[in-house]
Amino acid sequence: MRSKFKALINAKLLPFLLLLILLPLQAQAHNLWLNATDFSPTLTGRAGAHSKVYFGFGHKFPVADFLDKSKLREFQLIRPDQSTMDLEAGNGGFLATPLVLKKAGAYTVSASTNTGFYTMYNKNGRMHHKLGSMEGLEDIVLSLYFENYTKALINVGETADQDFSTPVGHSIEIVPLENPYLKRVGDLLKLQVLHDGKPVPFCQVSATYVGFSDQEDYAYSSKTNSKGVATIRLGHQGQWIVMAIVRQPAPERLQDKCLEMKYSASLSFGVN
């Protein structure tokens, strides 16, 4: 009788125990975002406007783990006239990179990391993590193909309402439909999430400001409407980080390598 009762309890508790284990483990696939020492640098004659951008990578704001320079797939500056310039990441732990901006206008720093696979699996009673596909493995818990993209908006001098609204062409992208630098604390900001250039309906959008929490907590959460548009309230002064993730089942061509596709985008800007 006791053994039957124990088996029944174990059967009922097992799903909950697995859930408690999996929730934190699923968060191990790192997020990517950009920070800046000054999101609205002052233009001073021939010296231009100066700032530094540096990478956030992980699950604690504003910085957590170090990002290896070799993992960068794209890192560029998009000027107000939409011309681009490749950036050379700095050699420090957070890859701090100086910017010298010679003209007034809206600048976007754009970056992405190498695509890849991430797998979690059970073996010999232990959970294992692999930065690779699930090929040749058994007892798979989680297996992702991932792509990470990020943008930082830098405002120099006066800019217009639509100056930051041109997509840069990332596979997944958060596009501000309004200029955040024309907003003030308490205002609403409209954003659109695009995936493969198309609006993403009913996508979770999470936003926070630096200082709200040093963990992966968000001050504001919303969902896009049928046109891929979400609205967030800018409830605090300082740097804001917005995140959006699109998850899809693996297509047939990748079903032997992963179970799911994960596309992540972030957007950073300042609020006065």
RABELBEL-V540118 format. One record per helix or strand of 3 or more residues. SS is the DSSP state (alpha for helix, beta for strand). FROM is the first residue (numbers start at 1). LEN is the number of residues. If there is no record, write none. Layout:
BEGIN
ss/from/len
SS/FROM/LEN
SS/FROM/LEN
END
This chain:
BEGIN
ss/from/len
alpha/2/25
beta/31/6
alpha/45/3
beta/49/10
alpha/69/3
beta/72/7
beta/84/3
beta/97/5
beta/105/9
beta/116/8
beta/126/5
beta/140/17
beta/172/5
alpha/180/3
beta/188/8
beta/204/6
beta/220/4
beta/229/5
beta/238/12
alpha/252/3
beta/260/12
END
